[in-house]
Amino acid sequence: MSDSSRVADFLFAYENFNLEKEEKFALMIVIISSYDDAMVKEKDEESWATSIRNNLLKDIRIHKNTIDYWAMLDEADLDNCFFVTPFIREIVNVAKLGGRN
C-alpha cells in the first residue's frame, strides 16, 4: 500500500536491498503511488524526485509499463491526470519513450 510518509523508506529499500525484478517492479509502483500522494499533500521532496528518476531510468526495462501507466500519454488535459504525471512525462522524454504504442 502506498504511504506518502514512507517514500524515503521505500526508496531506501529499492536502492539498498537485493531485490528481484518482480520485487523492484512492485516496489516502484508503491513508490510512485506514495510520491503522488505526497505531491497531493505538498509534502514531496526534491531528493525523492531525483532518486525516483534515477531508478526508473536505471531499470527502464523493468518499469516501462509502470511509466506508461503514470504518464497517461493519451490524456492531453493534465487536470485529468495524476499529480505525478508531468514528472513521469519528463522521464518519458528523457528516455525517449513517447513514440511507443
C-alpha positions in Angstrom: 0.0 0.0 0.0 1.1 3.5 -0.7 2.1 5.8 2.1 3.2 9.3 1.5 5.1 9.4 4.8 7.3 6.4 3.8 8.6 7.4 0.4 12.2 7.7 1.8 11.9 4.3 3.4 10.6 2.7 0.1 13.4 4.3 -1.8 16.0 3.1 0.7 14.7 -0.4 0.3 14.7 -0.2 -3.5 18.3 1.1 -3.6 19.8 -1.0 -0.8 18.1 -4.4 -0.7 19.0 -7.2 -3.1 15.6 -7.3 -4.9 14.5 -9.5 -7.8 13.0 -7.9 -10.9 9.4 -8.6 -9.7 10.1 -7.1 -6.4 11.6 -4.0 -8.0 8.5 -3.7 -10.2 6.1 -4.0 -7.3 8.0 -1.7 -5.0 8.3 1.0 -7.7 4.6 1.1 -8.1 4.3 1.7 -4.4 7.0 4.4 -4.5 5.3 6.3 -7.4 1.9 6.0 -5.8 3.3 7.2 -2.5 5.1 10.0 -4.2 1.9 11.0 -6.0 0.1 11.1 -2.6 2.9 13.2 -1.1 2.6 15.7 -4.1 -1.1 16.0 -3.4 -0.3 16.8 0.2 2.5 19.2 -0.9 4.9 17.1 1.2 7.1 15.8 -1.6 10.9 16.3 -1.5 13.2 17.0 -4.5 15.6 14.3 -3.3 12.8 11.8 -3.8 12.2 13.0 -7.3 15.9 12.6 -8.1 16.0 9.1 -6.7 12.8 8.0 -8.4 14.0 9.4 -11.8 17.4 7.8 -11.5 15.9 4.4 -10.5 13.3 4.5 -13.3 16.0 5.3 -15.9 18.4 2.7 -14.5 15.8 0.0 -14.5 13.8 1.2 -17.5 13.2 -2.3 -18.9 11.6 -3.3 -15.6 9.4 -0.2 -15.4 8.3 0.6 -18.9 4.7 -0.4 -18.2 4.6 1.5 -14.9 5.9 4.6 -16.6 3.3 4.3 -19.4 0.6 4.0 -16.7 1.5 7.0 -14.7 2.5 9.2 -17.8 -1.1 8.9 -19.2 0.2 9.9 -22.6 -3.2 9.6 -24.2 -4.6 12.3 -22.0 -4.0 15.9 -23.1 -5.6 17.6 -20.2 -3.4 17.4 -17.1 -6.4 18.1 -14.9 -7.5 14.6 -15.7 -4.1 13.1 -14.7 -2.3 12.2 -11.6 -0.3 14.8 -9.8 2.9 12.9 -10.7 2.1 12.7 -14.4 4.1 15.7 -15.5 7.1 14.4 -13.6 6.7 11.0 -15.2 6.3 12.6 -18.7 9.7 14.2 -18.2 11.1 10.8 -17.7 9.4 9.6 -20.8 11.0 12.4 -22.8 14.5 11.7 -21.3 14.2 8.0 -22.1 12.6 8.8 -25.5 9.6 6.5 -24.8 6.9 8.8 -26.1 6.5 7.2 -29.5 5.8 3.7 -28.3 2.4 2.0 -28.5 
